[in-house]
Amino acid sequence: MAFATNFWTKPGAADPKRSFRFKIIFGGNAIWWAKTADQPIATVSAGAEFDFLIHKFYYPGKVTWNDVSVTLVDPVTPGALDSLLATLYRTGYRIPENPNDASFTSISKAGATGALGTVEIIVIDSEGRDLHAWKLNNAFIMTVSPGALDYGSEDLMEISLGLKYDWATYTSYLDPANGERNEEGSKYFTTSDNDTTQLGRTFPTPNGEVVDGSRPAIPGAPSDPATRNLS
């Protein structure tokens, strides 16, 4: 099979996304000591099923977003473990000084999400420009796990951080047609209905059809739902 162009050798072709080109934002600040990070995964449950004669029909259920794990190196300055435990304290958690003291406080969701602030995972290119970004909405800390101590190891000390959130918002900064951007920082696609910066743009589908609006069309789907063949 012959291809018209070779992506890997085409002059001026955009570099593929690289797994080491990313940054993590906590509360508006980039965490330079981040080592690894999961990207969010959405899972749709099987939901309900219905039997009709010899047929079985399935309906999608709820969408669940997986927990995100982040690995941090623990520098002396700033102390990552110190900062994370201070964040946990700001959620409302307190270690009781007296077991008989009835004035306990507990963690609230507002306190947990507010203490951590906005969490973003951003994939960048070789020039440091954003390619795509994940925003973890209402994220809070689930686990803070310092690395094991070992006389026989010379590795840097690490911290495993587990984050839970309600849902993730995805934003792409690339033109879906050619992987380029017409203006710096323009958003070509976002899963957030609150973002209208992309309205009025056109998005070509893989089959060449151009659809107006704020979303790329689903490949193979007709532009007008009324014309869809349901037979």
Residue, then its C-alpha position, 0 to 999 in steps of 0.5 A: m500500500a502506497f501512502a501519499t506522504n510520510f509523516w515521519t519524514k515530511p518537511g515541516a511536520a509537527d513533532p509527535k507528542r512526547s511523554f516527557r514533555f509535560k507540566i503539572i499545575f497546582g493552584g496556578n503554580a508549575i510543580w517542577w519536581a513532578k516526575t510522572a503523572d497519569q492522564p485522566i481516563a473516563t470509563v462508561s459502565a455497562g448500565a441497563e440491558f433489555d431483552f426483546l425476543i431473541h435480541k439483547f440491547y444495552y444502554p450506557g450507564k454512568v461515567t466514572w473518572n479514574d484516580v490520577s497518580v502523580t510521582l513527585v521528587d522530594p527536594v529539600t527546598p521547597g519541601a514537597l512532603d512538607s507542602l503536601l502535609a500542610t495541604l492536608y492540614r488545610t483541608g480540615y484534618r487535625i490530629p487529636e492531641n487528646p483522645n478524650d477531647a470532643s472538639f474534633t474537626s473533619i475534612s469537608k469537600a470545600g476544604a479539600t478542594g480549596a486547599l489543593g486549588t486548581v490542578e492541571i496536567i498540560v502536554i507541551d511541545s519542544e518550544g514549551r507551547d501547550l498542546h493539550a491540557w487536562k483540568l481536574n475539576n474539584a480535585f482533592i488528595m486521596t493518598v500521600s505516600p513517601g518513598a521507602l528508605d533504603y541503605g542500598s539505594e542511591d535513588l532520589m526520594e520520591i512521593s506518590l500522590g493520589l488525586k480524586y476528582d469529579w470530572a476532567t475537562y480536556t482542551s486541545y490547542l491544535d487545529p484538528a485538520n493539520g496539527e497547527r495553530n493559527e494564533e498562539g494559544s487558540k483553543y480548537f476544542t474543549t469538552s467544557d460547555n462554559d468555554t466559547t472561545q472556539l465558537g465560529r470555527t470550522f472543523p473538518t472531519p476525517n472524511g473531508e466534511v466541514v462542520d461549523g460550531s464548537r465541536p468537531a463532528i463525529p466521524g461518519a455521523p450526518s450533520d443533521p440528526a434528522t437525516r440519519n438512517l435508523s433502519 
